[in-house]
């Protein structure tokens, strides 16, 4: 899976309780602790980026709301022709 991908080695300091819980879950899933951490981190980053994009879209829609209302009003009369 990660054989042909460039990798960086990192060290993490975590509370012992978290390490023990993560190790237990990794064992139940037949995964290494490193693989579990990679998957969880990737999922967290994907969710973070999705929420960030959704916020940017919401802000854009709100910023353009009055413009869309004005445009809608302008075409109201064209629809009557």
C-alpha positions, 0 to 999 in steps of 0.5 A: 500500500505505502511501498512506492509512496514517499514517507516521512517518519514522525514521532508523536507524544500522546497520553498513555491512555490514548495510545493504549486505546488506539493500540487495542482498536488497531489490534481488533482491526488487524491493523498496525498502529501506524496504519490506524493513525494514518487512516484517522488523520486522513479522515480528519483532514478530509472532514476539515477540508470539506467543512472549510469548503462548505463554509466558503460556499455558504459565505459566497452565497450569503455575500451574493444574496442581494445581487441574486434578489435584484437580478430576479426582480429585473427579470420579473418584468421580462417574464411578463412579455 
